Amino acid sequence: MPVRTLALAGLIPLLTACGITGNFRNDPGYADFGPLQRLDAESDFGVSLGPLPLQIAKWATHDDEDLGPLLSELRAVRVYTIEGIADAEEAAARAKKVTADLTGDGWLTVAAVRDGEELTSVLLRPDKNFTHRGLAVIVQEPGEVVLVNLIGEIRLDFINGYLADLDVDVPPIEIDPTALQAALTRPASPAAGTGP
């Protein structure tokens, strides 16, 4: 194992424990998961990597052909796992509200994949010139919710790679760039973001 990788493995937990994540709440790529982060649950775990930890990760992996490109355009990574949820119906209702709030704030739902009792919703925060400033993923199971928010320039061809490297177990996500571009050029309707 290269020395840089060993350094990364040792430093990232220290940096995340110190809360060196930066303040991205006003960034267009920041996804507000508020209602889902306040669920009645047995346990919750969150990791938030801001500029300094990501710079170290980029330095440690810049020659890694798989991981290096995934980190190159990211400025922050947020991952939350909530387990042992007391009320699965309330969790589903809150997930629906969070999704509606995000779409009302300019996010675009690009995929919703159901696999048995698991529902994975993927949202992108579009910007001018068809770039994407953020990625939000909400994975719901009856007793567990996983939330992922990547802030930075998001590449569509890396979405499955991002989730695999974050150890988020979801079915493969396929996004049709042509359909996405058409959705981005469509004028917003007055009811956009209200949800079904």
Rosetta blueprint (number, residue, H / E / L):
1 M L
2 P L
3 V H
4 R H
5 T H
6 L H
7 A H
8 L H
9 A H
10 G H
11 L H
12 I H
13 P H
14 L H
15 L H
16 T H
17 A H
18 C L
19 G L
20 I L
21 T L
22 G L
23 N L
24 F L
25 R L
26 N L
27 D L
28 P L
29 G L
30 Y L
31 A L
32 D L
33 F L
34 G H
35 P H
36 L H
37 Q H
38 R L
39 L L
40 D L
41 A E
42 E E
43 S E
44 D E
45 F E
46 G E
47 V E
48 S E
49 L E
50 G L
51 P H
52 L H
53 P H
54 L H
55 Q H
56 I H
57 A H
58 K H
59 W H
60 A H
61 T H
62 H L
63 D L
64 D L
65 E L
66 D L
67 L L
68 G H
69 P H
70 L H
71 L H
72 S L
73 E L
74 L E
75 R E
76 A E
77 V E
78 R E
79 V E
80 Y E
81 T E
82 I E
83 E E
84 G E
85 I E
86 A L
87 D L
88 A H
89 E H
90 E H
91 A H
92 A H
93 A H
94 R H
95 A H
96 K H
97 K H
98 V H
99 T H
100 A H
101 D H
102 L H
103 T H
104 G H
105 D L
106 G L
107 W L
108 L E
109 T E
110 V E
111 A E
112 A E
113 V E
114 R E
115 D E
116 G L
117 E L
118 E E
119 L E
120 T E
121 S E
122 V E
123 L E
124 L E
125 R E
126 P E
127 D L
128 K H
129 N H
130 F H
131 T L
132 H E
133 R E
134 G E
135 L E
136 A E
137 V E
138 I E
139 V E
140 Q E
141 E E
142 P L
143 G L
144 E E
145 V E
146 V E
147 L E
148 V E
149 N E
150 L E
151 I E
152 G E
153 E L
154 I L
155 R L
156 L H
157 D H
158 F H
159 I H
160 N H
161 G H
162 Y H
163 L H
164 A H
165 D H
166 L L
167 D L
168 V L
169 D L
170 V L
171 P L
172 P L
173 I L
174 E L
175 I L
176 D L
177 P H
178 T H
179 A H
180 L H
181 Q H
182 A H
183 A H
184 L H
185 T H
186 R L
187 P L
188 A L
189 S L
190 P L
191 A L
192 A L
193 G L
194 T L
195 G L
196 P L
